[in-house]
Amino acid sequence: MKKLVFSLAAAMAATAVAAQTPPEFGVVLRPGGIDAAAGRGFVDVTLTVPQVDVAAGAPLLTLPVVIANTDTVANTLTGLKVTDALGAVPVTAKDDPVAIAYSRHWLAGRAVKGDVTVTYRAPVDNTPPKRGSGPPYSLRTEGGGVSGVGNTFILLPEGGKPHRVALSWDLSGLGAGATAMSSLGDGDVKLAAGPVERLHRTLFMAGPMRRVPAQVKPTGFSAAWLGDPPFDPRPLMGWAANLHGWMSGFFQDPEAPPYRVILRYNPINAGGGAALTNSFLLTWGETAKDPEGLKGTLAHEMIHTWTASGLGGQWYGEGIAVHYQALLPMRAGMLTPAQYLDDINDTARRYYTNALNDTPDSEIAARFWEDTRIRTLPYDRGAMYFAVLDGKIRRASGGRRSLDDLIREMVRRRRAGESVPESGWVDLLAKDLGEDGRRVHADMLAGRLMLPESGDFGPCFARTTGKFRRFDLGFEPKSLVGDVKTIRGLVAGSEAAKAGLRDGDVVTYSVAMDSVQGDPTRTLTLRVTRGGETFPITYLPRGETVDAWQWERVAGVPDGRCAG
């Protein structure tokens, strides 16, 4: 009897644990139909959504329609079928109000209770996006394979309940030699309980991939790409692997975390990318074929692996990444002081010539995609803010402490699962700088100019000035937002007007305005449609000449002292 009681108790305990274990959300991806010449294909998606309990008319599934100025497959997916134990579940689509980013919700046509299966086909299309510049999230084919980010093609159950996740691949449609990987791991992956939204922060790639290293380990650095870029990615990825190992030590990681880089072609924002969970999507293109020019992007996005935080706005995450993107590689001996100086001056030139650099931080989110000068501001102003703080902390401590100490403490808290609100960051500043730290932070948020002292970038560099023409499109920047881009607010006498652009012209373009803004010599080509004819107009998008702060190399100081 005693044994029976023990067994019954054990069974009850096991039942209780099972009842508390979140159910498993299943995702099966089957890419296929790759037409290299047309740049098209598809990914067939099968979802198994467990333990659904949804009333008739309630939201069942969701996917963004537009995210970060990027279209998803919400409007182009085909063959959507939803079934449960009773058979087909009719669904109707309902969209949020149209905005820079908004979502679609599929509403259940009847009550649904139990497990649900969802199937649909997500199209792959290499046609350059009509919306213009945005993160390279969309599904794309090259080299006989496919890649993309989950936020553009994986429907998720509504409600935000935690789930375990089972990701599976069916590669039969890609032929022999195809393999698959994601931010989550190689091939099929099972994840412990957590939010299903993590699939929207996940990179996916399948096909005849090239890999570095050839044998990928579960932790540490690895890279993958499809096809043949116009340069050999292996030396660049070896450089990135070494930097990742060095950064792991700098940020005091107990072991090198997994970090995966996917390299692919980008027709719009070549050289840019997107940071996601333990991974980064790096792009090359017609204006970004030099692997040396991609090192800064790799370093910048790699830094996010450690410095991601829950602080509001982008001044922290992007600002600190810009601050460190050339500094840490220089300290590691992987960039020269001259390359670091170039990086400082590129950021300084874009910030100090920006006619909107006094925009308060509170206004940036709402205007982020309507004007490149707003979009770059948290990066550039944030970087100068951190340089100011670094100089102040070093002087206040007599060189015993630096910004590094505060950032490492933020990393430690995140690693320990602690929440650090903005007030917590400001309290850290106050410990080193008192009220001056709080004042600098408030000034940054208010849009006041962040100007480092002459020696704040180290003993090798001194502050000076240069003359540059401001970035100026010559028309209302919001003209370039949306599927149809119609020129409005043309400025008489501007370079755009001189080149022949007119109000009412419908235009397209295939470059990232952020990079055009940052290069004072780079021209902009717009494909103009007017009166039934389409033709190019090229001009230099610059306006008045202004003085801007720069830094120069101090003679006589050896390179070995430049790292600070």
C-alpha positions as CSV (number, residue, x, y, z in Angstrom):
1,M,0.0,0.0,0.0
2,K,2.9,2.3,0.9
3,K,4.3,1.7,-2.6
4,L,1.0,2.5,-4.2
5,V,0.7,5.7,-2.3
6,F,4.2,6.8,-3.4
7,S,3.4,5.9,-7.0
8,L,0.1,7.9,-6.9
9,A,1.9,10.9,-5.4
10,A,4.6,10.7,-8.1
11,A,2.0,10.5,-10.8
12,M,0.1,13.5,-9.4
13,A,3.4,15.5,-9.2
14,A,4.2,14.6,-12.8
15,T,0.7,15.7,-13.9
16,A,1.1,19.0,-12.1
17,V,4.5,19.6,-13.7
18,A,3.0,18.8,-17.1
19,A,0.2,21.1,-16.5
20,Q,2.7,23.9,-15.8
21,T,4.9,23.2,-18.8
22,P,4.0,25.6,-21.6
23,P,2.8,23.8,-24.8
24,E,5.0,23.4,-27.9
25,F,4.5,25.7,-30.9
26,G,5.6,23.8,-34.0
27,V,7.1,25.5,-37.1
28,V,8.0,23.6,-40.3
29,L,9.7,25.5,-43.1
30,R,9.8,24.0,-46.6
31,P,11.6,26.3,-49.1
32,G,11.4,25.5,-52.8
33,G,10.6,26.7,-56.3
34,I,13.8,28.6,-56.6
35,D,14.1,30.4,-60.0
36,A,17.5,32.1,-59.9
37,A,16.9,34.0,-63.2
38,A,13.6,35.5,-62.0
39,G,14.8,35.9,-58.4
40,R,11.7,34.1,-57.1
41,G,10.8,31.1,-55.0
42,F,8.7,30.3,-51.9
43,V,8.7,29.0,-48.4
44,D,5.8,26.7,-47.5
45,V,5.0,27.2,-43.8
46,T,3.2,24.8,-41.5
47,L,2.4,25.9,-37.9
48,T,1.0,23.8,-35.1
49,V,-0.5,26.0,-32.5
50,P,-1.4,24.1,-29.3
51,Q,-4.2,24.6,-26.8
52,V,-6.0,27.4,-28.6
53,D,-9.0,28.8,-26.8
54,V,-10.4,31.6,-29.0
55,A,-14.0,32.9,-29.3
56,A,-15.7,33.5,-32.6
57,G,-14.6,36.9,-34.0
58,A,-11.5,37.0,-31.7
59,P,-7.9,37.4,-33.1
60,L,-6.2,34.1,-33.8
61,L,-3.0,34.9,-35.7
62,T,-1.0,38.0,-36.4
63,L,1.9,39.3,-38.6
64,P,3.1,42.8,-39.3
65,V,2.1,44.3,-42.6
66,V,4.9,46.8,-42.5
67,I,7.8,46.7,-40.0
68,A,10.6,49.3,-40.0
69,N,9.5,50.5,-43.4
70,T,9.7,47.0,-44.8
71,D,6.8,45.1,-46.4
72,T,6.1,41.6,-45.1
73,V,4.2,38.7,-46.9
74,A,0.9,39.7,-45.2
75,N,-0.4,41.0,-48.5
76,T,1.2,38.4,-50.7
77,L,1.0,35.0,-48.9
78,T,-1.2,32.4,-50.6
79,G,-3.2,29.3,-49.7
80,L,-3.8,30.2,-46.0
81,K,-5.7,27.4,-44.3
82,V,-6.5,27.0,-40.7
83,T,-7.9,23.7,-39.3
84,D,-8.7,22.2,-35.9
85,A,-10.3,18.9,-34.8
86,L,-13.7,20.1,-36.2
87,G,-12.2,20.9,-39.6
88,A,-11.6,24.2,-41.5
89,V,-11.7,27.4,-39.5
90,P,-12.7,30.4,-41.6
91,V,-10.7,33.5,-40.9
92,T,-11.0,37.1,-41.9
93,A,-8.2,39.7,-41.9
94,K,-8.3,43.0,-39.9
95,D,-5.5,45.5,-40.1
96,D,-4.4,48.0,-37.5
97,P,-4.6,51.7,-38.7
98,V,-2.1,52.2,-41.5
99,A,1.2,53.7,-40.2
100,I,4.9,53.4,-40.6
101,A,4.6,50.1,-38.8
102,Y,1.3,48.2,-38.4
103,S,0.0,44.6,-38.2
104,R,-2.7,42.3,-39.6
105,H,-4.8,40.1,-37.4
106,W,-6.7,37.0,-38.6
107,L,-10.0,36.7,-36.7
108,A,-11.5,33.3,-36.1
109,G,-14.9,32.8,-37.9
110,R,-16.0,30.4,-35.2
111,A,-15.0,29.4,-31.7
112,V,-11.8,27.4,-31.7
113,K,-10.6,25.2,-28.8
114,G,-7.7,22.8,-28.9
115,D,-4.7,22.3,-31.3
116,V,-4.8,24.3,-34.6
117,T,-2.8,23.7,-37.8
118,V,-2.0,26.6,-40.1
119,T,-0.5,26.3,-43.6
120,Y,0.4,28.9,-46.2
121,R,2.9,29.8,-48.9
122,A,5.2,32.8,-48.3
123,P,6.6,34.1,-51.7
124,V,10.2,34.9,-52.2
125,D,10.8,37.9,-54.5
126,N,14.1,39.7,-55.1
127,T,12.3,42.8,-56.6
128,P,13.8,45.9,-54.9
129,P,11.3,47.1,-52.3
130,K,9.1,50.0,-53.3
131,R,9.3,51.6,-49.9
132,G,13.0,52.2,-50.2
133,S,15.5,52.0,-47.4
134,G,14.8,49.7,-44.5
135,P,16.3,46.7,-42.7
136,P,17.1,43.7,-44.9
137,Y,14.4,41.5,-43.3
138,S,12.5,40.3,-46.4
139,L,12.8,36.8,-47.9
140,R,15.4,36.7,-50.6
141,T,16.9,34.0,-52.9
142,E,20.4,33.7,-54.1
143,G,22.8,30.9,-54.8
144,G,20.0,28.3,-55.0
145,G,18.8,29.0,-51.5
146,V,16.7,31.4,-49.4
147,S,17.1,33.6,-46.4
148,G,15.0,36.1,-44.4
149,V,13.9,37.2,-40.9
150,G,10.9,35.7,-39.2
151,N,9.1,39.0,-38.7
152,T,8.3,39.1,-42.4
153,F,6.9,35.7,-43.0
154,I,6.0,33.7,-39.8
155,L,2.5,34.2,-38.5
156,L,2.3,34.0,-34.7
157,P,-0.6,33.1,-32.4
158,E,-2.2,36.1,-30.7
159,G,-2.2,36.5,-26.9
160,G,1.5,36.5,-26.1
161,K,1.5,33.2,-24.1
162,P,4.8,31.5,-23.5
163,H,5.5,28.4,-25.6
164,R,8.2,25.9,-26.2
165,V,9.2,26.0,-29.9
166,A,10.1,23.2,-32.3
167,L,11.6,24.4,-35.5
168,S,11.9,21.8,-38.3
169,W,13.1,22.1,-41.9
170,D,12.1,20.1,-45.0
171,L,14.8,20.7,-47.6
172,S,13.5,18.3,-50.2
173,G,12.6,21.3,-52.5
174,L,16.2,22.6,-52.6
175,G,18.0,19.6,-53.8
176,A,21.1,17.7,-52.7
177,G,23.7,19.6,-50.7
178,A,21.2,21.9,-49.0
179,T,21.5,22.6,-45.3
180,A,19.7,25.0,-43.0
181,M,20.6,27.2,-40.1
182,S,19.0,30.0,-38.1
183,S,19.9,32.4,-35.2
184,L,18.7,29.5,-33.0
185,G,21.1,26.9,-34.3
186,D,21.8,24.5,-37.2
187,G,19.0,22.4,-38.7
188,D,16.1,21.4,-36.5
189,V,16.0,23.1,-33.1
190,K,13.9,22.9,-30.0
191,L,13.7,25.8,-27.6
192,A,12.7,26.0,-24.0
193,A,9.6,27.9,-22.9
194,G,9.6,31.6,-23.8
195,P,7.7,34.2,-25.9
196,V,6.9,33.0,-29.5
197,E,7.8,36.6,-30.6
198,R,11.5,35.5,-30.5
199,L,10.8,33.9,-33.9
200,H,10.4,37.4,-35.2
201,R,13.9,38.2,-34.1
202,T,15.4,35.2,-35.8
203,L,17.4,34.9,-39.0
204,F,16.7,31.9,-41.3
205,M,18.8,30.6,-44.2
206,A,18.7,27.3,-46.2
207,G,20.4,26.1,-49.3
208,P,24.0,25.1,-50.5
209,M,25.6,27.3,-47.8
210,R,29.2,28.3,-47.5
211,R,30.3,28.3,-43.8
212,V,33.1,29.7,-41.6
213,P,34.3,27.7,-39.8
214,A,33.6,24.6,-41.9
215,Q,32.6,22.8,-38.8
216,V,30.2,25.0,-36.8
217,K,30.1,24.7,-33.0
218,P,27.1,25.5,-30.8
219,T,28.9,28.5,-29.2
220,G,31.2,31.1,-30.6
221,F,31.3,32.7,-34.0
222,S,30.1,31.3,-37.3
223,A,29.1,32.7,-40.7
224,A,27.1,31.6,-43.6
225,W,26.3,32.8,-47.1
226,L,24.8,31.6,-50.4
227,G,26.2,32.1,-53.9
228,D,29.4,33.9,-54.8
229,P,29.9,37.5,-53.7
230,P,32.4,39.5,-55.7
231,F,35.0,39.1,-52.9
232,D,36.0,36.1,-50.8
233,P,34.2,36.5,-47.5
234,R,36.4,34.1,-45.6
235,P,39.2,36.6,-44.6
236,L,36.5,39.1,-43.5
237,M,34.7,36.4,-41.5
238,G,38.0,35.3,-39.9
239,W,38.6,38.9,-38.9
240,A,35.1,39.0,-37.4
241,A,35.7,35.7,-35.5
242,N,38.8,37.0,-33.9
243,L,37.1,40.3,-33.0
244,H,34.2,38.4,-31.5
245,G,36.5,36.4,-29.3
246,W,38.3,39.6,-28.2
247,M,35.0,41.4,-27.4
248,S,33.8,38.4,-25.4
249,G,36.8,39.1,-23.1
250,F,36.3,42.8,-23.0
251,F,32.7,42.4,-22.0
252,Q,33.8,39.8,-19.4
253,D,31.6,37.0,-20.8
254,P,32.3,33.7,-19.1
255,E,32.3,32.0,-22.5
256,A,32.0,33.2,-26.1
257,P,28.2,33.3,-26.8
258,P,26.9,32.0,-30.0
259,Y,27.0,34.6,-32.8
260,R,26.0,33.9,-36.3
261,V,26.5,36.2,-39.3
262,I,24.5,35.7,-42.5
263,L,25.9,37.5,-45.6
264,R,23.7,38.3,-48.5
265,Y,23.1,40.8,-51.4
266,N,21.1,44.0,-50.7
267,P,19.8,46.1,-53.6
268,I,19.0,49.2,-51.5
269,N,21.1,49.6,-48.4
270,A,24.3,47.8,-49.3
271,G,26.8,47.6,-46.5
272,G,24.0,47.8,-43.9
273,G,22.4,45.1,-41.9
274,A,20.2,44.0,-39.1
275,A,21.1,42.8,-35.6
276,L,18.9,40.0,-34.2
277,T,19.1,37.4,-31.5
278,N,22.7,36.3,-31.2
279,S,23.1,37.0,-34.9
280,F,23.5,39.6,-37.6
281,L,22.5,39.9,-41.2
282,L,25.3,41.7,-43.1
283,T,24.8,42.9,-46.7
284,W,26.9,43.7,-49.7
285,G,26.0,45.3,-53.0
286,E,27.0,47.5,-55.8
287,T,28.2,50.3,-53.4
288,A,29.6,47.9,-50.8
289,K,31.9,45.3,-52.4
290,D,35.1,46.2,-50.4
291,P,35.3,43.8,-47.3
292,E,37.4,46.5,-45.5
293,G,34.4,48.8,-45.6
294,L,32.2,46.1,-44.0
295,K,34.3,45.8,-40.9
296,G,32.7,48.8,-39.2
297,T,29.2,47.4,-39.7
298,L,30.3,44.0,-38.4
299,A,31.9,45.5,-35.3
300,H,28.9,47.8,-34.7
301,E,26.3,45.0,-34.8
302,M,28.5,42.6,-32.9
303,I,28.5,45.0,-30.0
304,H,24.7,44.8,-29.7
305,T,25.2,41.1,-28.6
306,W,26.3,42.4,-25.2
307,T,25.0,46.0,-24.9
308,A,21.3,45.4,-25.8
309,S,19.2,46.8,-22.9
310,G,15.6,47.7,-22.1
311,L,16.3,51.4,-22.0
312,G,13.9,53.5,-24.1
313,G,15.0,55.1,-27.4
314,Q,18.0,54.2,-29.4
315,W,20.5,56.7,-27.9
316,Y,21.9,53.9,-25.7
317,G,22.1,50.8,-27.9
318,E,23.1,52.6,-31.1
319,G,25.1,55.3,-29.5
320,I,27.3,52.9,-27.6
321,A,27.7,50.7,-30.7
322,V,28.9,53.7,-32.7
323,H,31.2,54.8,-29.8
324,Y,32.9,51.4,-29.7
325,Q,32.7,50.2,-33.4
326,A,36.2,51.3,-34.3
327,L,37.6,51.9,-30.7
328,L,37.4,48.3,-29.7
329,P,38.9,46.9,-32.9
330,M,41.7,49.5,-32.5
331,R,42.3,48.3,-28.9
332,A,42.4,44.7,-30.2
333,G,45.0,45.7,-32.8
334,M,42.6,45.0,-35.6
335,L,42.2,48.6,-36.9
336,T,44.8,51.3,-37.0
337,P,44.6,54.7,-35.2
338,A,44.2,56.3,-38.6
339,Q,41.1,54.1,-39.3
340,Y,39.7,55.0,-35.9
341,L,40.2,58.7,-36.6
342,D,38.4,58.3,-39.9
343,D,35.5,56.7,-38.0
344,I,35.4,59.5,-35.4
345,N,35.3,62.2,-38.1
346,D,32.7,60.4,-40.2
347,T,30.4,60.4,-37.2
348,A,31.3,64.0,-36.2
349,R,30.8,65.4,-39.7
350,R,27.3,63.9,-40.1
351,Y,26.3,65.0,-36.6
352,Y,27.6,68.6,-36.6
353,T,26.4,69.4,-40.1
354,N,23.0,67.9,-39.4
355,A,20.5,70.8,-39.6
356,L,18.2,68.8,-37.2
357,N,20.7,67.9,-34.6
358,D,18.8,69.8,-31.9
359,T,15.7,67.6,-32.2
360,P,14.8,66.3,-28.8
361,D,15.0,62.5,-28.3
362,S,11.3,62.3,-27.5
363,E,10.5,63.3,-31.1
364,I,12.8,60.8,-32.8
365,A,10.6,57.6,-32.7
366,A,7.6,59.3,-34.4
367,R,9.7,60.8,-37.2
368,F,12.3,58.0,-37.5
369,W,11.4,56.9,-41.1
370,E,10.4,60.2,-42.6
371,D,13.9,61.9,-42.6
372,T,17.4,60.4,-42.7
373,R,18.6,63.3,-40.6
374,I,16.3,62.2,-37.8
375,R,17.1,58.5,-38.3
376,T,20.8,59.0,-37.9
377,L,20.6,61.3,-34.9
378,P,20.5,58.7,-32.0
379,Y,23.5,57.0,-33.6
380,D,25.6,60.2,-34.0
381,R,24.5,62.2,-31.0
382,G,24.6,59.1,-28.8
383,A,28.2,58.4,-29.8
384,M,29.2,62.0,-29.0
385,Y,27.3,61.8,-25.7
386,F,29.3,58.6,-24.7
387,A,32.6,60.3,-25.7
388,V,31.7,63.3,-23.5
389,L,30.9,61.0,-20.5
390,D,34.1,58.9,-21.0
391,G,36.2,62.1,-20.9
392,K,34.4,63.4,-17.8
393,I,34.7,60.0,-15.9
394,R,38.4,59.7,-16.7
395,R,39.1,63.2,-15.5
396,A,37.0,62.9,-12.4
397,S,38.7,59.6,-11.4
398,G,42.2,60.7,-12.3
399,G,42.2,58.0,-15.0
400,R,41.2,55.1,-12.7
401,R,37.8,54.7,-14.2
402,S,36.2,55.2,-17.6
403,L,33.0,54.7,-19.5
404,D,34.0,51.0,-19.9
405,D,33.3,50.4,-16.2
406,L,29.7,51.6,-16.5
407,I,29.0,49.7,-19.7
408,R,30.4,46.5,-18.2
409,E,28.2,47.0,-15.2
410,M,25.2,47.4,-17.5
411,V,26.2,44.2,-19.3
412,R,26.6,42.3,-16.0
413,R,23.1,43.4,-14.8
414,R,21.6,42.2,-18.1
415,R,23.4,38.9,-17.9
416,A,22.1,38.4,-14.4
417,G,18.5,39.1,-15.6
418,E,18.2,42.4,-13.8
419,S,16.1,45.2,-15.3
420,V,17.9,48.5,-15.7
421,P,15.5,51.4,-16.5
422,E,16.9,54.7,-17.7
423,S,16.8,56.0,-14.1
424,G,19.2,53.2,-13.2
425,W,21.7,54.3,-15.9
426,V,21.5,57.9,-14.7
427,D,22.1,56.7,-11.1
428,L,25.3,55.0,-12.4
429,L,26.4,58.3,-14.0
430,A,25.7,60.2,-10.8
431,K,28.0,57.8,-8.8
432,D,30.9,58.9,-10.9
433,L,30.0,62.4,-11.9
434,G,27.4,63.6,-9.4
435,E,24.8,66.1,-10.7
436,D,27.0,66.8,-13.7
437,G,26.2,63.3,-15.0
438,R,22.5,63.9,-14.6
439,R,22.8,67.3,-16.4
440,V,24.7,65.9,-19.4
441,H,22.1,63.1,-19.8
442,A,19.2,65.6,-19.6
443,D,21.0,67.8,-22.1
444,M,21.4,64.9,-24.5
445,L,17.7,64.0,-24.3
446,A,16.7,67.7,-24.8
447,G,18.7,67.9,-28.1
448,R,21.5,70.1,-26.8
449,L,24.8,69.8,-28.6
450,M,27.1,67.0,-27.4
451,L,30.7,68.2,-27.8
452,P,33.6,66.1,-26.5
453,E,36.7,67.9,-25.2
454,S,39.8,68.0,-27.4
455,G,41.4,65.0,-25.8
456,D,38.3,62.9,-25.1
457,F,39.1,60.4,-27.9
458,G,42.6,59.8,-26.4
459,P,46.0,61.4,-26.4
460,C,46.5,60.8,-30.2
461,F,43.7,63.1,-31.3
462,A,42.9,66.8,-30.9
463,R,39.8,68.8,-31.8
464,T,39.8,71.0,-34.9
465,T,37.2,72.2,-37.4
466,G,36.4,71.7,-41.1
467,K,34.1,73.2,-43.6
468,F,31.4,71.0,-45.2
469,R,28.1,71.4,-47.0
470,R,25.0,70.3,-45.2
471,F,23.1,67.3,-46.4
472,D,20.0,68.8,-48.2
473,L,17.7,66.8,-50.5
474,G,16.2,70.1,-51.8
475,F,12.6,69.0,-51.2
476,E,10.4,67.7,-48.4
477,P,12.1,64.4,-47.1
478,K,8.7,62.8,-46.4
479,S,8.2,62.8,-50.2
480,L,10.3,59.6,-50.1
481,V,8.1,57.7,-47.6
482,G,5.6,55.1,-48.8
483,D,5.0,52.9,-51.9
484,V,4.5,55.9,-54.2
485,K,7.1,58.7,-53.7
486,T,5.9,62.0,-55.1
487,I,8.2,65.1,-54.8
488,R,6.7,67.9,-52.7
489,G,8.1,71.1,-51.4
490,L,10.8,71.5,-53.9
491,V,13.2,74.3,-52.8
492,A,13.9,76.9,-55.5
493,G,17.6,77.2,-56.1
494,S,18.4,73.9,-54.5
495,E,20.7,71.4,-56.2
496,A,17.7,69.2,-56.9
497,A,15.9,72.1,-58.6
498,K,19.0,73.0,-60.6
499,A,19.2,69.3,-61.8
500,G,15.6,69.5,-63.2
501,L,13.5,67.9,-60.5
502,R,9.9,69.2,-60.2
503,D,7.1,69.1,-57.7
504,G,4.8,66.2,-58.6
505,D,7.6,64.0,-60.0
506,V,7.2,60.4,-59.0
507,V,10.6,58.9,-58.1
508,T,12.3,55.7,-57.0
509,Y,15.8,55.2,-55.8
510,S,18.1,52.3,-54.8
511,V,20.5,53.7,-52.2
512,A,20.3,54.2,-48.4
513,M,19.9,57.9,-47.6
514,D,21.9,57.4,-44.4
515,S,25.0,56.6,-46.3
516,V,24.4,59.4,-48.8
517,Q,24.0,61.8,-45.9
518,G,27.3,60.7,-44.4
519,D,29.4,61.1,-47.6
520,P,29.7,64.8,-48.6
521,T,30.9,63.8,-52.1
522,R,28.3,61.2,-53.0
523,T,25.6,62.1,-55.6
524,L,22.0,60.9,-55.5
525,T,20.3,59.4,-58.6
526,L,16.5,59.4,-58.7
527,R,14.5,57.6,-61.3
528,V,11.9,60.1,-62.3
529,T,8.5,59.4,-63.9
530,R,6.9,62.5,-65.5
531,G,4.4,62.7,-68.3
532,G,4.6,59.0,-69.1
533,E,8.4,59.0,-69.4
534,T,11.0,57.7,-66.9
535,F,14.5,59.1,-66.8
536,P,17.3,59.6,-64.2
537,I,18.2,62.8,-62.5
538,T,21.5,62.9,-60.6
539,Y,22.7,65.6,-58.3
540,L,24.7,66.4,-55.2
541,P,22.2,66.7,-52.3
542,R,24.1,69.4,-50.4
543,G,23.2,72.9,-49.2
544,E,25.0,75.6,-47.3
545,T,28.6,75.3,-46.2
546,V,29.1,75.3,-42.4
547,D,31.9,74.7,-39.9
548,A,31.9,71.3,-38.2
549,W,34.0,69.9,-35.4
550,Q,36.6,67.3,-36.4
551,W,39.6,65.7,-34.9
552,E,43.2,65.4,-36.2
553,R,46.2,63.3,-35.4
554,V,48.6,64.7,-32.7
555,A,52.1,64.6,-34.0
556,G,54.7,62.8,-31.9
557,V,52.4,60.5,-30.0
558,P,53.1,56.9,-30.8
559,D,50.3,54.6,-32.0
560,G,50.7,52.4,-28.9
561,R,49.2,55.2,-26.8
562,C,46.2,55.8,-28.9
563,A,44.0,53.1,-27.4
564,G,43.7,55.0,-24.1
